[in-house]
Amino acid sequence: MADPHVHSPATPPQQRPRRPSVEHLPDMSATFTELEFHSSAADGEHDDRPEQPQRPGSSLGLVAGQPIFYPREDTTSTPEPKEDLSSAGSSTITPFLTKHIPKQYDPLGERNQTGARNDKSNTKFCYRHHPDLKCRRQADEPSMDQMQKELATLPPSDQAGISNVWSLFSAAPSRHRNLMLQGILAQCCFPQLSFIAANVRDLIKIDFLSVLPAEIGLRVLTFLDPTSICKAAQRDVKRQRTPEHGGRKLQPWKDVYKDRFKIGTNWKYGRCSIKTFKGHTNGVMCVQFDENMIASGSYDSTIKLWDIHSGKEIRTLRGHTLGIRCLQFDDTKLASGSLDGTIKFWDLESGRQLCNLTGHTSGVISLHFDGATVASGSMDHTIRVWNFKDRSASVLRGHTEWVNCVKIDAASRTLLSCSDDCTIRLWDLDTMRCIKVFHGHAAQVQQVVPMPVGFDLDPAPDAPAGDGRTWTYENEKDADRPPPPRYMVSGALSGNIRLWDIHSGRCVRTFFGHIEGVWGLAADTLRVVSGANDGMIKIWDPRAGTCERTFTGHAGPVTCVGLNDRRMLSGSEDHEVRLYSFCDTGT
């Protein structure tokens, strides 16, 4: 149940959204109708951790006040580097976040069996943070932009410290917040108190017209003289002006060439056309798109297909009994995972259901397919790997909480997963065992995305030769086997995004800027796109670790994002899908 005193900037998403990237499955429609899976040895279950007793925990799956990390003796995990300043103080921060973040985001407490919110919600919004009052969010945009710019000028250690303070305050209930503010005010000198007074003066002003019905507001304005009306109009223009952002650093010439001049320039200056797709009756939790079509899944238990050019709805897929948490499609078929615990495959041309995969004992919140292999992550803490060639299914155990994201790399036959237990794991799909565990996030990890093969970082001047550049498997027979992707990015409810070197196990970049939890993440060789509970979409330079641009407009948390070199896609708890096209600016 959500804390009634927590004032969130937007309606909190009730489940963690997961969405994989575009991949291609061979046409398996001929086998779908008679599909049966046979478990491998020991029912296909591969448990590489000791049996743990059932522990009470929050709805996000973490034991209140304590992070859950199980040491693994048979895993070649790499300890965190001493220089990882963003992890400093995690022994204090992590227990606090894992205790209070579940109350703030309230993933299950306010949903009924159909996925819709109950009428008697305990979530209360103050005037400033009410999700329906767009004018208040727009008034905050210039200050948020300035804060992002000033944050980028600080060294990483200072950014980490400030981000930790924001995370602690954001997760704290009302009483804790008041205590924090009292302590801060007691330590402020007169210059800081003057700064607070100057900023609070405007923040506590209430635009009463925004909360009145339109007809009443217009009636009130008829009593104003022309001079007063002009002053009011000028103030509204100032408050609603879109903030400008700093320029983007030059990229390597190969990437600039591939990005093309026009589209690259539009990305650089944020010039794009925005198209909004409306039709869902509840929060949108997963999206994917290609050059012609958009697919979106929602808590209204439906999947909608949209024409990307006309903006019209093509088809609605119905069959799941609870909310849709994840989906992926290729040229012929679409896979969807739902809170009803099933995975369904659909024919895109006809909308007909091809097959139904069952096995999880709780909701399916992440899936990804590549070739004949399908992986799914669930609220039952397990990962299931389905093989359509031999019709086998295996269970991967190791995470101790919800598995929020899974990503298959077919070339190296490995799988990445992240969980509410604050860890990321790398799995070998040949042996079905975990081969590396990544620690570092102070809160629940919602997304993990492998970077494309073409992405690389310039080596640091003081880095030893060959540092982290090689990868070896335990089995000598795998000498010719390709290594897993070199880099990955991950996002967590602490609001931070991390760039990892998978081969060395080190966190090489930490991106600071979101003031609330990150739900959606997408990446290519040039940029990383993130969506968060603060209702903002940020575009990052992955090499420099800096925020290039911030987009606002959604009236709720941004739960999912998509990306290609020409467009960007977002879905939100406000029931809308937005397409940002940088190849067509609408001018």
N, C-alpha and C positions, 0 to 999 in steps of 0.2 A: 504494500500500500504506500502510495506516495506521501511524503511529508507535506502536510497542508500548509506549512510555513515556508516551503522552498519556492522562490519566485524564479521560475525558469524563463529565459527570453522567448521560448516558443514551446508549443506542445511537445512533451517528450515522447519519442517513439517508444512503442510498447514492446517491440521486439528488435533484436539486432538484425539489420538487413544484410543479405549476402548476395553477391552476384558475380559470376565468373565472366571471363572475357570470351570473345568469339573464337570458336574452334570448329573443326569439321568432323562429323561422324560419317562413316560409310553408310550407305543405304541398307538398313537392317530391317525394313518393314516386313520382309518375307518371314523373318524369324520371330518378330514381336508377338504374333498372335499365339504362338505355342511356346513362348519363352519360359524356361524353368531354370533356376540356378541351383547348383549343387555345391555345398560347402566343401572346402578343402579339409585337410587333416585337422582333427580336434575342432570340428565345426568351423574351420577357417578362422578361428580366433587367435590372434597373436598378441599376447599380453606380455610386454617387456617390463612391467613394473610390479612390485610386490602387492599382494592383495591388501587393500586398505579398508578399514571399517567405515561404515556409513557415518558421515559427519553432518551435523546441522549446518546450514549455510543460508546465505541470502538467495533471493530469486535469481541473481546473476551468477550464483554458483560459488561464491567465495565465502570462506569462514569469516564471520564478522571479526574485524580487527586484526586478522592474520593472513598474510599472503600464503598461498599453497604452492610450494615447490618440492617435488619429490626428487631426491638425488637418484641418478641412474648409474650403476656400476658398469653396465655393458654398453654404454653410449659414449661415443667419442665427442662429448660436449666440450666446448672451449670456454674457459672462464672469461668474465668480462675484463677488458683492459682497465688498468688503474687510471688511465687518463680519461675515461668516459665520464666527463663532468656532469652530464645530464642525469646520471644515475646517483649522484651524490645525495645523501640523505634519504635514500629510498627506504631504509629501515624504519624511518619515522613516517614518511609520506604514504607508503604503500598500505600499511594497516588502516590509516585514516580513510584513504580513498576506497579501499575495498569494503569498509564498513558503511560509508555514507553514500557512495555512488549508486548502489542498488536502490536506495530510497529515492534518490533524485530522479532516476530514469524510469523506475517502476515498470519493468518489462512485462509483468503479467497481471498485476493487481487490478487494473482498471479495464480489462477486456472481458467481455462475455464470451460464450462459446462460439458465437458467429464471428468474433474478431472485432466487433464494434465496441465503442466505449460505453460503459454504464452511465446512466443519467446521473446517478449519485456519486460523482467523482469527488475525491478528496483533494485533487490538484486545484489550487487556487492561484490566480494571477493578479498581481498588482496592476495598476493602470499602465505603468511604463512597459511591462513585459507581456502584456496581453497580446496573444498571437494575431488577433483581428485588427489591431491598431497599427496599420502600416506606417502612418505618419511618424510615430514615435521611433520606429526602427530607422526610417530615413533620416531623422534628426540626429541619430547616433552615428550614422555612416561617416561623416567627416572626422569625428574624433577617433573612431576605430581605425580609419586610414592613417591618421597621424600617429596613433599608437603603434601600428604595425611598422611604420617607417622608423620611428625612434628605437623600437625593439631591434630592428635589423642592424642598427649601428653599434650595438653592444657586442662584446665578446661572447662566445658560446656559453661559458660558465655563468655569466650574468643572465643570459637568456634563459638558461635552465633554472636558475634560482627564481627568477620572476615568474616563469611558467608554473613552477611548483606552488608558489604563493597563490596564483590564480586558481589552480586546480583544487587546492585545499579550501579556499574560500567558496568556490563554486559548488563543491560537494557538501559543504557544511550546512546543517539545519539552521533555522533562524536564531536560536539561542546561541549557538556557537559563533555565528556571524557577528552578533552583537558584541560578544566578548572579544572577538578579534578586533573589531572596530574600536572598542574602548581602549584596548591596549595600544593600537596604532595611534589613536588621537593623543594618548598620554605621552607618547614619545615624539610627537610632532613639534617642531619649532615654529615660530611665528610665520616664516616664509611658507612652510608647508600648509599651515592652517589657513593662510591667506589664499593659497592655491585651491584648497578644498572649498572654501567659501565661494570663490569666484566661479568654480565649476558647478557646484551644487545649486547655485542660484537659478541657473537655467534648467537644470535637470528636474527640479521639483515643480516647475510650471506645468499646468495641465491645460491642454487644448480641449475645452469643453465641447467645442463643435464636433470633434472627432468621435465623441461617444454619444452624440445625439442623432436621432433619425435625420435623414437628409432634408426632409420637408420642414422639420422644426428648425434646423440650422439655417436654412435659407430664410425662414421667417424672422429669425433673430437678426440676420444681416440686413434686413430691410429697414431696421431702425437705426442703422449707422449712417453717418454722413459720408460723402464721397471721399474725403481725405482719409478717414479711418479705414474705409474699405481698401483704398490703395495701399496703405501701410500694412494691413493684414495680408494682402496679396503678395507684397514684396517679401514679407517674412516667410510665407509658405514657399516661395521660389527658392529662397536661400536654404531652407531646411530640406527641400527635396532635391537639391542639386546633386548630381552624381559626382562623387569625388574622383579626382584625377590621381593616377598612380605613376610611380617612377618608371623610367625606361628599363629595358631588358638588356642584360649583358650579351655580348657577341658570342655565338656558338661556333664550334669547329666548322670549317668550310663545307665539309661533306654533309653535315646536318642542315646547314643553311641552304645548300643546293637542293636537297630532298624536300625541304619545307616549302620551296618555291617562294618567289619574291612577294607576290600579292598576299597569299595566305599568311606567310610569315610576318608581314607587316601588320596585318589585321590582328594576329595573335599578340604582336608586340604592343600595340596601342589599344587593345581591347575592343576593336571595331567588329561588331557582329550583329546579325539579326537574330531576334529571339521569337520562337514560336511556342505557344503554350497548348498542351493537349489536356483537355478536361473530359472526364467521363467516369472515373472511379468514384465510388461513394465512401471510400475510406483511405487511409494512408497508403501511399505507394512505397513499396519496400524493395523492389528490384527492377532494374531496367537493363536493356541491351539494344543496340541498333547496328544497322549496316547502312549501305548507301541508299536503300529504298524503304526500309521498314524499321519500326520501333516496336519492341515488346515490353510490356510493363505488367508487373504482378502486384497485387494489393491485398490488404487485409479484408477486402470485400469478397475474397475467395475466388476472384476472377483474374484471368489474363487477357489483356487487350492488345491487339495488333493494330498499329497505326500506319497510314501512308505518310512517309516522311516529307513528301513534296506537297500534297494537298492538305495535310493535317487532319484528314478524315479517318474515322475508325473503320478498319477493314473487317475485323471479326472479334468476337469475344469467346474465349474458351472457358467452359464451365465443367466442373467435375470434382474438384477438390471441395471438401466440406469445411475447411478452415482456411485461414489466411495463407497467401502465397509468400514465401520468404526468399526464394531463389529461383532463377531460371537461366536458360542458355539455349540458343538456337543456332543452326547452321543453314545450309541451302534448302534442306528438305524437312527437317523436323525440329521440334522444340522440346526441351526437358524442363520440368518444373518440380520444385520441392515445396512441401506444405507443412503447416503445423499439425495436419492430420496424420503425419508420420509416413506418407507415401511419396513416391517419385513417379510422375507420369510422363510418358512420351506422346507427343501429338504430331499429326501430319499437318504441316503448315498450309498445304494447298487446300485441303478439305476441312481442316479443323477436327478431324476424327482422332479419337484416342487410340494409340497404337498398343501400348502396354502399360502395366502398372507394377512397379517394384516396391516390395514391402520387406521389412526386416528390422527397421529401427523401432525401438520401443517408445519413442517420443518424437516430437516434431523434427522435421528435416529443415535445417536453417542454412545449409550451404551445399552446393553441388558444382561439379565441373566434369566435363567429358572431353576426351581426346582420343580419336581413333575408336577402338572397340572397348575402351576402358572408361568407366564412370565411377567417380568418387563422390561420396556424400558425407556431410558432417551433421551431427544431430545434438539435440538437447540431452540425449542419453549418454553423452561424453564419448561416444565412439565414432570412428570413421569406417564406412563400409566401401569396399572396392569391388565393383561388379565387372566381370570380364565376359563380353558377349561372344568371344571366339570359342571358349570352352564352357561357357555358361556356368562359371564358378563365381562364388562370392566369398570375400575374406573380410574379417573384422580387425581393425587396428585399434589397440587400446594403449593408452599412455596419458592422454589428457585427463584431468580430473574434474573438468567442468565443460560447459557447452562448447562445441566446436563451431566457431563462427565463420570460418572460411577454409576452403580446400582448393589447391591449385596443382594440377598434374603437369609435369614436364615429360612429354613422351620421348624426347631424344635421350635423356639420361635415365628414364624409367624411375623417376623420383616424384615425390609429392610433398608439398608444403602445406602446413596447417597451422591455424592459430586459435586461441581459446580464451575463455574467461579466466583460466588459471594463470594468465599474464605471460604465457610462454608461446613460442613459435617452435614447431618441430619439423624436421626434415626426415622423410621416410624413404626407404628403399623398397620399390614395388616388386622387385624380384624375390627378396627374402621376407617382405612384409614386416620389417623391423625398423625402429627409429634409429637413425644414425647420427643425429645431432639435435641438441636442444639449445635454443637461443633465449637467454634471460636478459632483462634490461628495462622492459616497460613496467611502470609503477601501477598500472591499472589494466582492466580487461582489454585484450587485443581483439579488435573487431575485423581488421582487414590485413591481408598479406598479398602482395603482388610481385611476382618475379619481374625484374627488368629485362627488356629485350636483349638479344645477343649483341646488338650493335652498340649498346651503352657501355661506357667505361669512364673511369675517373682518371685525371692526371695524377701520377704518383707524387706523393709528398717529397720535398727535397731531401728530408732526412730519413725516408723510408729505406730499409735494407733491400738489397736486390732480391727479387723473387719472393718478397714477403706476401704470403697469401695467394700466390699465383698458381699454385699446383693443387691438384686434388687426387687423392688415392682412395680406392675402395678397399674394404677389408679382404674381399675375395680376389686372389691373384688372377682368376679367370676373367676378371673384369678390366684387365689392363687396357684393352682397346675401347672400353665403354666411355662414351662422352661424359664429361663432368656435369653436374647440375648447373643451373644459371649462376653467374658470378655474383650478381647483386639482387637484392629485393628491398621493397619498401613496406612498412607496416604502420598502421594507425591504431590508436587506443583511446579509451575514454578519458585519459588524462589530458587529451587535447594535443598531444605531441605526435609527430610523424618521424619515423626513423628509417634511415638508409643503411642496410647491412651488407657487409662482405660475407657471403655465404661460405666461401672457402676457408676464410680465417676465423669466422665466427664473430668478427668485430662489428660494432656499430660505428660507421664512419661519418655519418651526418645525423643531426637532429634538427627538425624543422619546427620552429616555434611561431605561433600566431593565432591559432584557434583558442578561444577562451572557454570552449566546452568540448565534449567528447567528439571524436572523429568516427563517423559511421561509414562513409563511402570513400573509396580510393581507386584511382586508375592512373596508369603511367605509360609513357612511350619513351623513346630515346631523348626527347627534347624537354619534356615537362611531366610534372606530377600534378594531378587534380585531386582535390579533397573536398568532401562535404561533411558538415558537422552539425551538432545540435544547436549551435549558435545561429543557424539559418544561413550561413555563408558558404560560398564556394571559393576556394583559393587555388590559384595556379602557381606552382613552385618551379624554380630552376633547380633540378636535382643535383647538378654539379656544384653550385654555389650554396645551396641550401637556403635560398632567399625567396620570399614571396614576391611574385611579379605583379599579381593583380588579384583583386577581390571582387566577386560578383554577389549582389544581393537581389532580393525580389521575392523569394519564397516566403510564405506566411507561416512556415513551420520548419522544424528540423529537416535538413537535407539528409536523406537516408541512403541514397545511392547515386552513383555517378558513372558515366561512360565517356570514352575518349577515343577519337582517331585524329588523323592529321588535319582534318577539315572542320570537325564539329565536336561539340561537347554536350553531354546529356545529363540531366539531373532529375531525380524524383524526390518527393517530399511528403511529409505528413499532412500537408495542406491539400492532398488528393490530386495534385497536379504534376505533370511531366513537362519539363522545359528543354527545348533544343536550342543551343547556341551555335549558329552557323557562321564561321569565319571566312567561308568562301563566297558568301552572299551577305553583304552588310545592309542590304535593303535601301541603298542610296542610288 
